[in-house]
């Protein structure tokens, strides 16, 4: 049976804005309160999905969430009609209104962790929604994430869904942004690589001093247990706390893996030699030949990596077996990174091609090409069980592009979040979207 890696990209929601909500994420903080363009953001994302589809990769769409999240404001004591709730929050608690307005579900690498069926004890594809509890605006995503995942991957025969881990910092979980899978072929048993920022229960592990470590070892271990992974199929590594303190808030800002290849920065991990040796040994026992491509700090500094998002790239296997790196425009604007990429792709290593995409609207909130997609390795029969409504086709691309044109604003500033019309526009748009993507009732709201 054939197997594929399918990328489900987050469709950017109509409230995309720059709320400055993510302490530790340099781009989010430095663009706080800039004016956004939700329309441009959604079209940039759709452009990447279309390009990958046209290159022959399997591409899906992950629906955005309902924002503003009025129910979250009600749970914090705001009351009255929906319009009154928004007005009161705008007057008394603008940071809360910004948080419940964030379109952050677009970064679907954070939606959940996925283990393909070849790795799991019961032979199903397992999904655990991420609790994202380091940031309030992200902690409210997982209930809807679970509903949307359930509507995309409904077959109980092929797919198993787990609720988010307990919502406390000790089980802080940021989903696939800290998870990579190595394998020989996508349908073969692989090695799942979990990277954590700190341990919640064992003080012997170092921790960052300045910025939060969002993922804990204990969360990663819980997911491996829930998914029924064997010890032979798992490797854990601690992220270097020094790079978290330089703005590497997820491992996918400093490393990316695909197939048998890990592309990583020299300063990404603690105990790197042990980690690489364990990956090579375990992948070797599963028939794979692990290849580590290390980017030295002399060529690209951690600061270059954070500014350019070199590692927040998509590493894809082309039909000829060589690999292609999908990078954001910011990589071309950084001479160290761009020079490094020229040298990398002209050599004999596994990565032979680079393609550049303009994703500036998302990048200004710290979300690059890799953040925008959730990878799901699927065998033929599992792919056939995916809701066909979310699989990208030329027709769906056209439909979604017109839908964005009809419903999205060109500009959104912080003061616009108080406009009662915004909520109505968003609900109207999402109501239409559930029909386009054939998702059923995944959103809790009722249209008035
Ligand atoms: O969680 N930014 C997101 C970016 C997530 C990127 N994802 C991965 N690296 N996989 C975050 O920090 C900023 C929102 C704002 O400030 O308006 C934000 O949530």
Boltz pocket constraint, residues with backbone or C-beta under 6 A from the ligand:
constraints:
  - pocket:
      binder: B
      contacts: [[A, 17], [A, 18], [A, 19], [A, 20], [A, 21], [A, 22], [A, 25], [A, 28], [A, 29], [A, 102], [A, 104], [A, 107], [A, 109], [A, 110], [A, 138], [A, 177], [A, 249], [A, 250], [A, 252], [A, 253], [A, 365], [A, 366], [A, 367], [A, 368], [A, 370], [A, 371], [A, 372]]
      max_distance: 6.0
